[in-house]
């Protein structure tokens, strides 16, 4: 991997952590996500005429991914409503590759190398220790942990579904754009239903942050997608996992979240395992 590609993916990692931080600090996280997805939907609609329509067999993946993404958005809102960015983000992003590895091993018959097995153990230890850490007020937060781990499961789910769908399409750009035409519609409709009485007021409060989040999230994804065509995917994915570090930094330095040595060590072990797992593939 060249220095230029490495720096590009590092920027993508920062951008991903940044839009999650914007969701965390939003006055109404559900409305912000709806605005974010409205922006990406419009962009996707404007772009798809320049790409081929995915084949029939890929549309089932788009439907399933849309359902999974809807659950992901909802649990992300729940996680950030009650939990710290520096706690939720490492849990959800760190546990996702562990779940993907488990599914690939159990259901897809993949055999893990020695390095990959060690990585899985590191992630498991890191996640378990993160689950035992407490909030700033000294309380254990089982609801936050459950929501974050559910978010991780949904991330793993759409990762597997989208990877398969993109392969069936033969063009990852086409698949992702068509997916983005549809995967924001459910969360927009849900928001319109639950916020119907105050939607205009709430959109007025968050539309700037929502549109910024949409631009940032799209840019982060496209950088990673481009980098994956220029460098080994495992290396790109490994650098991408450094977003955990940036999310923790945003949480501590910008959001004034507390970070004790126990949680810091847990995050370090989780990140080390995630990086090793990506590199070992």
Beta strands, then each sheet from edge to edge (+ up, - down):
end
